[in-house]
């Protein structure tokens, strides 16, 4: 399929949203941005994590309550490239992905379409529901339009990644160029706390302070990041 720019999506002048090799990609100069960015749930690192990532022992699964046979539904209010949402859906959760940047939403939509067309990922993709909108101002309304109950709201506000991989740095630089820093993270947390029925889970750099607002009740730490948990009430077997 020849490269072309889809209609209706605006991106910075130095970036191009186009079709390439049967998938939607976003990219610019390779020296600055690296390889074009796409959302791929069928192959590559996401597929490897699906097969060998550790199942419900993964930090994000524990943070979101996917343990001891419990499978709550999750609202991923900062969907980004969709990797966290895919992990949760691969473990059986119904996940609502909310993305506010039209270009990133377009990449996610294309990635989900290809996942739905693949036999190995179809059932997972069917548990992923994608909407375009601003979770800071529209979270309650966006959730109300979908079949996903907001038992858990997952937030991953944009923060400076310190990964030493040049590829990851370039990828996150591209995302930041589109989405910008999340200066309104406290308002996003407030909105999530109003909507979540059981808990809000916030991904943070391990050494960063919590988001301004109420303190988290629990913290789960990994090697480079952690999850701050804001708990309204316990998840139980009745939430399966």
URNOR-V381922 format. One record per residue. N is the residue number from 1. RES is the residue in one small letter. SS is DSSP state (A for helix, B for strand, O for the rest). PHI is phi in radians with two decimals (NA if undefined). NEAR is the number of other C-alpha atoms within 10 Angstrom. Layout:
n = <N & N>
res = <RES & RES>
ss = <SS & SS>
phi = <PHI & PHI>
near = <NEAR & NEAR>
This chain:
n = <1 & 2 & 3 & 4 & 5 & 6 & 7 & 8 & 9 & 10 & 11 & 12 & 13 & 14 & 15 & 16 & 17 & 18 & 19 & 20 & 21 & 22 & 23 & 24 & 25 & 26 & 27 & 28 & 29 & 30 & 31 & 32 & 33 & 34 & 35 & 36 & 37 & 38 & 39 & 40 & 41 & 42 & 43 & 44 & 45 & 46 & 47 & 48 & 49 & 50 & 51 & 52 & 53 & 54 & 55 & 56 & 57 & 58 & 59 & 60 & 61 & 62 & 63 & 64 & 65 & 66 & 67 & 68 & 69 & 70 & 71 & 72 & 73 & 74 & 75 & 76 & 77 & 78 & 79 & 80 & 81 & 82 & 83 & 84 & 85 & 86 & 87 & 88 & 89 & 90 & 91 & 92 & 93 & 94 & 95 & 96 & 97 & 98 & 99 & 100 & 101 & 102 & 103 & 104 & 105 & 106 & 107 & 108 & 109 & 110 & 111 & 112 & 113 & 114 & 115 & 116 & 117 & 118 & 119 & 120 & 121 & 122 & 123 & 124 & 125 & 126 & 127 & 128 & 129 & 130 & 131 & 132 & 133 & 134 & 135 & 136 & 137 & 138 & 139 & 140 & 141 & 142 & 143 & 144 & 145 & 146 & 147 & 148 & 149 & 150 & 151 & 152 & 153 & 154 & 155 & 156 & 157 & 158 & 159 & 160 & 161 & 162 & 163 & 164 & 165 & 166 & 167 & 168 & 169 & 170 & 171 & 172 & 173 & 174 & 175 & 176 & 177 & 178 & 179 & 180 & 181 & 182 & 183 & 184 & 185 & 186 & 187 & 188 & 189 & 190 & 191 & 192 & 193 & 194 & 195 & 196 & 197 & 198 & 199 & 200 & 201 & 202 & 203 & 204 & 205 & 206 & 207 & 208 & 209 & 210 & 211 & 212 & 213 & 214 & 215 & 216 & 217 & 218 & 219 & 220 & 221 & 222 & 223 & 224 & 225 & 226 & 227 & 228 & 229 & 230 & 231 & 232 & 233 & 234 & 235 & 236 & 237 & 238 & 239 & 240>
res = <x & x & x & x & x & x & x & x & x & x & x & x & x & x & x & x & x & x & x & x & x & x & x & x & x & x & x & x & x & x & x & x & x & x & x & x & x & x & x & x & x & x & x & x & x & x & x & x & x & x & x & x & x & x & x & x & x & x & x & x & x & x & x & x & x & x & x & x & x & x & x & x & x & x & x & x & x & x & x & x & x & x & x & x & x & x & x & x & x & x & x & x & x & x & x & x & x & x & x & x & x & x & x & x & x & x & x & x & x & x & x & x & x & x & x & x & x & x & x & x & x & x & x & x & x & x & x & x & x & x & x & x & x & x & x & x & x & x & x & x & x & x & x & x & x & x & x & x & x & x & x & x & x & x & x & x & x & x & x & x & x & x & x & x & x & x & x & x & x & x & x & x & x & x & x & x & x & x & x & x & x & x & x & x & x & x & x & x & x & x & x & x & x & x & x & x & x & x & x & x & x & x & x & x & x & x & x & x & x & x & x & x & x & x & x & x & x & x & x & x & x & x & x & x & x & x & x & x & x & x & x & x & x & x & x & x & x & x & x & x>
ss = <O & O & O & O & B & O & O & O & O & O & O & O & O & O & O & B & B & B & B & B & O & O & B & B & B & B & B & O & O & A & A & A & A & O & O & O & B & O & O & O & O & O & O & A & A & A & A & A & A & A & A & A & O & O & A & A & A & O & A & A & A & A & A & O & O & O & O & O & O & O & O & O & O & B & B & B & O & O & O & O & O & O & A & A & A & A & A & A & A & A & O & O & O & O & B & B & B & B & B & O & O & A & A & A & A & A & A & A & A & A & A & A & A & A & A & A & O & O & O & O & O & A & A & A & A & O & O & B & B & B & B & B & O & O & A & A & A & A & A & A & A & A & A & A & O & O & O & O & O & O & O & B & B & B & B & O & O & O & O & O & O & O & O & O & O & A & A & A & A & A & A & A & A & A & A & A & A & A & A & O & O & O & O & O & A & A & A & A & A & A & A & A & A & A & A & O & O & O & B & B & B & B & B & B & B & O & O & O & O & O & O & O & O & O & O & O & O & B & B & B & B & O & O & O & B & B & B & B & B & B & B & O & O & O & O & O & A & A & A & O>
phi = <NA & -1.16 & -1.17 & -2.75 & -1.62 & -1.10 & -1.35 & 1.53 & -2.07 & -1.78 & -2.33 & -0.97 & -0.98 & -1.40 & -1.96 & -2.30 & -1.73 & -2.62 & -1.56 & -2.59 & 0.92 & 1.41 & -2.45 & -1.45 & -2.28 & -2.26 & -2.86 & -2.54 & -1.15 & -1.11 & -1.12 & -1.65 & -1.91 & 1.33 & -1.19 & -0.98 & -1.60 & -2.50 & -1.85 & -2.25 & -1.67 & -1.64 & -2.35 & 1.35 & -1.03 & -1.17 & -1.15 & -1.10 & -1.16 & -1.07 & -1.49 & -2.24 & -1.41 & 1.87 & 1.00 & -1.32 & -1.42 & -1.14 & -1.01 & -1.15 & -1.15 & -1.12 & -1.09 & -1.52 & 1.52 & -1.50 & -2.39 & 0.86 & 1.42 & -1.48 & -2.36 & -1.23 & -1.44 & -2.28 & -1.80 & -1.64 & -1.40 & -2.31 & -1.08 & 0.97 & -1.33 & 1.46 & -1.17 & -1.12 & -1.08 & -1.15 & -1.03 & -1.12 & -1.16 & -1.17 & -1.64 & 1.87 & -1.41 & -1.39 & -2.24 & -1.73 & -1.75 & -1.98 & -2.28 & -1.65 & -1.65 & -0.97 & -1.15 & -1.20 & -1.00 & -1.11 & -1.11 & -1.10 & -1.05 & -1.16 & -1.08 & -1.18 & -1.08 & -1.23 & -1.17 & -1.17 & -1.51 & -1.82 & -1.09 & -1.31 & -2.07 & -1.01 & -1.11 & -1.17 & -1.08 & -1.16 & -1.59 & -1.89 & -2.05 & -1.89 & -2.35 & -1.72 & 3.00 & -1.73 & -1.16 & -1.10 & -1.83 & -2.21 & -0.97 & -1.05 & -1.18 & -1.13 & -1.14 & -1.12 & -1.46 & -2.14 & -1.47 & -1.54 & -1.37 & -1.47 & -1.10 & -2.20 & -1.94 & -1.81 & -2.17 & -2.33 & -1.05 & -1.11 & -2.46 & -1.16 & -1.29 & -1.90 & -1.03 & -1.38 & -1.26 & -1.09 & -1.12 & -1.11 & -1.06 & -1.17 & -1.11 & -1.22 & -1.11 & -1.16 & -1.06 & -1.13 & -1.09 & -1.43 & -1.66 & 1.28 & -1.28 & -1.50 & -1.22 & -1.74 & -0.97 & -1.06 & -1.23 & -1.13 & -1.06 & -1.05 & -1.11 & -1.12 & -1.13 & -1.25 & -1.71 & -1.10 & -1.49 & -2.15 & -2.75 & -2.00 & -2.09 & -2.08 & -1.47 & -2.40 & -1.05 & -1.00 & -1.66 & -1.45 & -1.25 & -1.08 & -1.08 & -1.01 & 2.49 & -1.12 & -1.29 & -1.18 & -1.44 & -2.38 & -2.36 & -1.98 & -1.89 & -1.95 & -1.21 & -2.11 & -2.44 & -2.53 & -2.12 & -1.61 & -1.91 & -1.97 & -1.88 & -1.47 & -2.74 & -1.28 & -1.38 & -2.39 & -0.97 & -1.17 & -1.60 & -1.09>
near = <8 & 9 & 15 & 12 & 15 & 14 & 8 & 8 & 14 & 15 & 16 & 10 & 7 & 9 & 17 & 21 & 26 & 18 & 16 & 15 & 9 & 11 & 17 & 24 & 23 & 23 & 20 & 18 & 12 & 10 & 8 & 12 & 23 & 18 & 16 & 19 & 20 & 20 & 26 & 22 & 27 & 21 & 13 & 9 & 13 & 19 & 17 & 12 & 16 & 19 & 11 & 9 & 14 & 11 & 18 & 19 & 12 & 15 & 18 & 22 & 19 & 15 & 25 & 27 & 24 & 24 & 17 & 10 & 12 & 16 & 24 & 26 & 26 & 28 & 28 & 26 & 28 & 23 & 26 & 24 & 20 & 25 & 16 & 20 & 28 & 27 & 24 & 28 & 22 & 21 & 16 & 18 & 24 & 26 & 32 & 28 & 26 & 25 & 25 & 18 & 20 & 17 & 22 & 27 & 24 & 22 & 24 & 25 & 18 & 19 & 21 & 26 & 16 & 19 & 22 & 18 & 12 & 14 & 10 & 12 & 20 & 16 & 15 & 23 & 24 & 15 & 20 & 22 & 19 & 19 & 19 & 16 & 19 & 16 & 23 & 19 & 12 & 13 & 19 & 16 & 12 & 17 & 20 & 12 & 9 & 12 & 12 & 19 & 19 & 25 & 23 & 28 & 28 & 31 & 23 & 19 & 22 & 19 & 16 & 12 & 14 & 10 & 11 & 8 & 9 & 11 & 13 & 15 & 17 & 18 & 19 & 18 & 18 & 21 & 20 & 15 & 13 & 17 & 17 & 13 & 14 & 14 & 11 & 12 & 18 & 17 & 17 & 22 & 25 & 15 & 18 & 27 & 20 & 12 & 21 & 22 & 18 & 20 & 25 & 29 & 29 & 24 & 22 & 22 & 19 & 15 & 10 & 10 & 8 & 18 & 18 & 12 & 11 & 12 & 11 & 16 & 10 & 12 & 16 & 15 & 16 & 13 & 7 & 12 & 15 & 21 & 27 & 21 & 20 & 23 & 18 & 15 & 10 & 10 & 21 & 15 & 10 & 8 & 12 & 13>
